[in-house]
Amino acid sequence: MTSSPAPFIEIAGAEDERRAALAFVTEAFAEAILAGLESESFAHAALFAALQELVETYGEEAVAVFAGRLPERIRAGEFTIAIKH
């Protein structure tokens, strides 16, 4: 008996993969809030897990350079969801 692949989102490219990954993280975030976790606690844990994975994949120096660019990206509104006027 052969197993068929899981019916997940079909992913065409890297950007589509990142969008799909963000959808999974967003869903996990919502589930954690529904389970009673504080959003700040989940956000800190998610950031820690993400940085840990990036360090394992790319190394400490590369992740430090990446993280060093975060302040300007945050200030530029790259992570802001609210509508800008």
N, C-alpha and C positions, 0 to 999 in steps of 0.2 A: 504494500500500500504506500503510495507516495502522498506526501502532504502538499497541499497547495499553499501558495504564499498568502500571508495575512492580507485582508482587504484594506490596506492603508492607502493614503493619498498617493497617487501616482506623481512622481517627482521628475520634472523635466531638466532642471538645472540647479546651480548653486543658490540662486536667489529664491527659487521655488522651495528648495530644501530649507532655507533659513525661515521663510514664511511658515512652512509646515511646522518647523521646530518651535517657532514663536507661538503658534496656535496650541501646541501641546503644553508649553510652559504656562501660557495664559489659562488654560483649562485647569492645570494642576494648582495654579495660584487660586483660582476661584473655588476649587474643591477644598483647599486648605482653609480658606476664609469660612466656608460653610461648615467646616469641621470645628471651628472655634479658634483657630490660630489668628493672632494679630497679623495684619498685613505687613507691618514692619519686620516682624520676626521671620516671616516667610521670605520677604525680599532680601534680607541679610543672608539667610541660608542659601537662597538661590544664587546670589552673587558669589558667595564663598564657594559653592559647588562649581559654578561656572569658571571662576578663576583657577580653582584646583585642577579642573579638566584641561584648561588652556595651558597651564604650567606643565602638566604631564605631557601634553602634545607638543608644545613649542618651546618649552624651557622658560626659566625665570626671567632672563633678560628680555626676550621678545615680548613677554606678557607685561613686563614693567614698561617697556616703550609704548605698547598698546594702551596701557592704563594711564600713562602720562599724557596721552592725547584726549582722555575723557573729559577733563574740565572744559576745554574749548568746545567740544561736541555737546556737552550738557548745556552750556551757556548759549549755544547757537540754537537750542531747542530741538535737537535731533531726537531726544527721548520724550519730548512733551507731546501729550495726546490732545490736550485742550485746543480748541479752535483759537487761532491767533487773529487779533483785530488789527 
